[in-house]
Amino acid sequence: MSTLAQRFRAIRSHTESLARPLSAEDQTVQSMPDVSPTKWHLAHCTWFFETFVLLPHLEGYPPFDPAYGFLFNSYYEAVGPRHARVQRGLLSRPGVQEILAYRRHVDQAMASLLARGAGEWDALVELGLHHEQQHQELLLMDIKHVLSVNPLRPAYQAARLGHAEATPLGWIPFDGGLTEIGHEGGGFAYDNEGPRHKVWLEPFAIASRPVSNAEYLEFIEDGGYRRPELWLSAGWDCVGAERWQAPLYWEQRDGRWMVFSLGGLVELPAFDPVCHLSAYEAAAFACWAGKRLPREQEWETAAPRLQATGEVWEWTASPYVAYPGFRPAEGAIGEYNGKFMANQMVLRGGCRATPPGHIRPTYRNFYPPQARWMFGGLRLAQDVR
């Protein structure tokens, strides 16, 4: 069996293992428009391989169900119409078992294709595997939101222990100057990670670790959510409209701060990185602290020297735009990243829900600045004169 075929089996199996603790009812709920049901993730990743790999490259492949092309297309306009994202939770059928049968059907066909050895489909399979790893993380952040709105506050898994002690916060200085960022080649990267290009950096310093829950709690207790001078205008509008008083999933019980986690409701782990912040909250905290958020060019340059990367996605001050020389791929695959380069901000670093091997310094995650349900936190930066 080829290395690619082995990776295909391992990644597809891991997705199903993530869904295994959940009931069929759990896997059908859509708790808000941005959340997708677990079973939709299982089906959509399968649709990707069926649509972009099997149908063009495996002669005589029989589609599992023609209706699935409409039900499980996410946003690929070039492929055809699709079911509305905000209505994915209304899909009581097909059920979980039917979707698992769909996965087996596609996996068997993919095994036949990959048994032929290397082919023109290899790059698409590689993209599909990284796409599925993205959905493994999405599955966890989505089911966390689903379970959080259940009054029983069910746990997805056993609660994990937080950091036992505080890590001292240090500052790492950089002289600035002309440098390069972006993917260098050699190994997989998404199209939005390149081309590699030169950037000019002014002298700066970046915090050695992300901001902790205890540090963010100081911001709350100092009236951070009641002080408009700390907030960007659009962020202050969100504070009022959404009645934000703390990060998503935080709540007070009997005078103690608690947080809903994948392990259920637990006491706030003081020394863990603060998580589930919007970009607006991250920027407000930075203003309160007399610092700022790092630009993504600074973050990538500093990445080899940073502590605790991969615990929480870190908001940057950079809008999600194309690098100089960026060109989307031809056809439907070209819709993968480029079409979203508007009204989004970049996050860097990865989080505890990011699959192993899916974190790299050049990875550019992106979300709207008001979004909070992803695993987003912050690391401070400052100018050096």
N, C-alpha and C positions, 0 to 999 in steps of 0.2 A: 504494500500500500504506500502511495506517495506521501511525502510530508504534507502536501496541501490537503490530500484526502483525510489524513489523520487529524489535521487541524479542523477541518470541516466537521468531522464527527465529534471532536471534543467541544467545540464552541456550540454546536447545535444541542448537544447533550446538556451543557451547562445551563443554557436558557431554560430548558425544561426542568432542570433541578431547582432553579430559582422559583418557578411557578408551583412546584410540588407541594409546598406547605399550605397552599391556598385552596379553599373550596371553590367549586364551580360558581357559587354565588359571589365570592370575593372577586373572581376573575371577570365578572360581567359589569361591575359597578364603574361608572364614570362620575367622579365626585365634583368635577368642575370642567369647564370647556378645555383647559390645557392638558388635562389628564386623559390618558387612553386606558381602556380596560386591559388587564393582563392578557386575556385571550386574544385581543386585537394585536398586541405586540407579537404573540406567538404566530399569528396568521400573517401579519404584514411582513415579517422577516422571511417567511416562507414564500410569500408572493413575490418578493424581490428576486429570489433565486429562480422561481418559475418563469417570471416575466423577462428578466434580463439575461439569464443564462440558458435555461432549458429550452424555451420556445425558439430562440434563434439558433441554438447550436446542437440540439439533440433531435435528429430527424425522427418523426413519428411519435414524439412525446405526446401523450394524451393528457390535456389539462384536467385537473381534479374536478373542478366545477367552474364553468365559464362565469358564473355570477361573482366568484371571488375576486375577479379583476376589478369589479366595481366596488365591492365591499372593503377591500384591503389595500387599495392604492392610497397613498398618503397625500402627495402633493404633485405628482408627476403629470402635468398638463398634457405633455406630448403623448402619453400612453392612453389617455381617454378620461371620461368622467369618473367621479368617485363619490362615495357616500360622505355626507357632511361630517367634518371632524367633531363638531359639537354634539352629534347624534350617535356617536359610536356606542354609548352606553345603552342605546335602545335596541341593539342587536342581541336579543335573547337567543336568536338562532343565526348561524350555526352554533351549537354548543361546544363545550370544551373538548369532549371526546371526538367530535367531528373534526375539530381543528387539529387535534393530535393525529388523527388519521390523515389529514392533509399534509402534515409535516412528514409522516412516514412515507407517504406517496412521493413527495418531492425528494426526500432524502435518498430513497431507493434509486430514483432516476439520476440524481446527482452522483451517486456512487458509480453507476454505469458510465456516466460521462467522464468522471475523474479517473476511472480505471483505464481509460485510453492513453493516459499520460499527459504530458504538457500539451497545451493547445492555445488557440487564440482567446479562449474563454478564461484563461488563468487570471488575468488582471481583474475581470469582472467578479470572479469568485473571491479574490482577495478583498475587493471593495465590499462585496456582500458580507464577508466575515467580519470586517471592521464595522460595517453597518449594524450587524447583529450584536456586536459588543456594545455599541452605542445604546441599542435597545435593551440590553441587559441592565444597564444603569438606569435608563428611563423606566423600566419595569419596576425597579426598586423605589425610585423617587415617586412614581405614580401610586404604587400600592401603599406607600407610607401615607400619602394624602388620603387615600380611600379609607384606610383603617383609622386615621385620626378623626374623621368626622363620625365614626361609629360611636355611639354613647358608651358601649362596652369597652372601648379603647383596647381592642385585641392586639396582641403582639404578633409580629411576623416571625420573629426568631427570639432566642434567648438574649436578654439584655447583656451588652458588653460593658466592661469596666472602662471608666474614663482614665485620663492621665492622673496619676497619684500625686504629682507635685508640679509646681510651676516651673517652666523652663525660662531662664532669664532672657529678657529681650535685649538683643544687641543690634547694632547698626553696621551694615556692610557698605563701605564707601566705594564709589567708582569715579574715576577721573573724567569719564565721558570721552568724546572724540568720535572719530569715524569708525564704525564697526559694521558687521553684517548680521542680518537675522534671516530666518526662513529655512525651510528644509534644504539640506545640502545634497540630497540624493543618497541612494543606498538604503533600502528598507522602505516600508510603506509610509505614505503621508497623504492626507487629503489635499485636494487641489488648492484649497484656500491657505495652505501652509507655505506656498511658494508663489512666485519664484524667489529664490534667495536674492537679497538686495542690500545695498548700503543704506545706513541711517546715521544721522548725526545725533549724538547725545551730549547734553550739557552735564556737568558734574552733578552727581546725585548720590544719595544713600538710601538703602532699602532695609527694612526690618528683617532680622534673621529668621523670624517665625511669624505665623499669622496671629491676629488679635484673638485673645481668649474670651471665653464666656464671662469670666470674672471681670476682665477689663471692659467688656461691653456693658456689663451690669452697672459699672460706675457711670457710664454715659447715661443710662436710663435713670439712675438715681439722681443725677445732676440735672434732670429735666430735659434730656435730649430730645424727647418726642413732643416737647411743649415749647421749643425755642426755634421760631422760624428763621432766625438769623443763621442757623447752622445748615439749612437745607436749600438745595436747588429748588426753584419755584415749582417745577413739576413734581418733585418729591414731596414738598409740603402739601400740594394738592392731594397726593395719595394718602398722606398721614391723616388729613381731614376726611376724605371720602371713604377710606377703608378703616378708619379709626385704629390705626397702628399704635401700639403702645410698647411693643417688644417684638423680637424676631418671631417669625412663624413657628408655631408649635410650643412657644413658651407660655406658661400660665402660672399664676400664684395660687397656692393652696395652704391655708393656715399659716400665712406669712412666709412660706418657703417657695422658692422658684422651682418649678418642675418643667420638664420638656418631654414632649412625645417623641419617641424614637422608634426604630424598627423593633426594638425590644419592649415596646409599650411605654407607659408613662413612668419616668424615672426622675430622681432628683437631679437638678442641673449639674452636670460635671464641670466644675469651676475652671479647670485648667485645659479642657478641650478647646479646640478652635471654635469660635462662634460660627454658627451655620444658619442657613435659611434666611439670609439677608437679601434685600433688593440692592441694586446698585445705588439707589438713592440713600438707603440707610448706611451703606458702606461709606459713601461720600460724606454724609453728615457726621459720622463718627470721626472720620479723618479730619474734618474741619474742627470739630470739638477738641481733638487731640493736638491741634496746631500743625498737622501734617497734611498729606494728600495721598491719593491712590497712585500707584505706579502706572506709568504708561506701559503698553505691552512690549515695546522695544526694550525698555529698561528691565522688565521682568525676565524676558528671554535672555538678555545679556547676563543677568545676575543668577539665573537658574542653577548653574553648577555649584554655587556657594550657599544656596538657601537651605535652611532646615525645614523639616516638616512639610515638604511639598507632597501632594498626593493625599492629604487628609481632607482637604476642603477646596473646592474650586475658588479661585481668588479673583474678585472683580478688579478690572483695571479701569483707567480713565480713558481708554481708547475706544472709539466707535468701531464697529465691525465694517470695514471697507476693504476693497481689493488692494493687494500689494501691487506695486508698479510692474506692469507686464503680465498681470494675471489674465488668463483666457479660459473661460469655461469649456469643458469638453463638448463635443458635438452630440446632438440627440438628447434623449431624455435624461441620460446620466449627467448632462451639463446643468440640470436643475438641482443637483445635489446640494451645493453650497452657495453658488454665486447669486441666486435669485433672492437670497435673504440678506443681502448686504445693504440694509437700510433700517434705521430705528432700532438697532441692537447694539449692545456693548459686549466687549470681549472679556472672557474669563480665562485664566490660565491655571495649570497645575494638576488637575485631577482631584478625585476624592476617594473616600473609602469604598464607595460603591462602584468606582471605575474598575473594569476588569483588569487583571494582571496582564502586563504587556501592552496595554492600551494607553499608557501615559508616556508622553515625550515632551521635551521643552518647547517644541514648535507648535504643539497642538493648540488650535484657536477655538475654544468653545464660545458660544454666543447666545445671549438671551435678551429680551426687552428689559429695560432698566427697572421696571416695576415688578418683575417676576421674583418670586420668593420660594417656590416649592422645590427648585433644584438645590443641590448641596452647595450653596454659595456663601463664602465668607470674604475676608479681606486681610491684606498685608499692607502696612503703611510704607510710605516713601517720603522723602523730603529733598529739597534742593540744597546743594552745597555751594557756597560762594567763597 
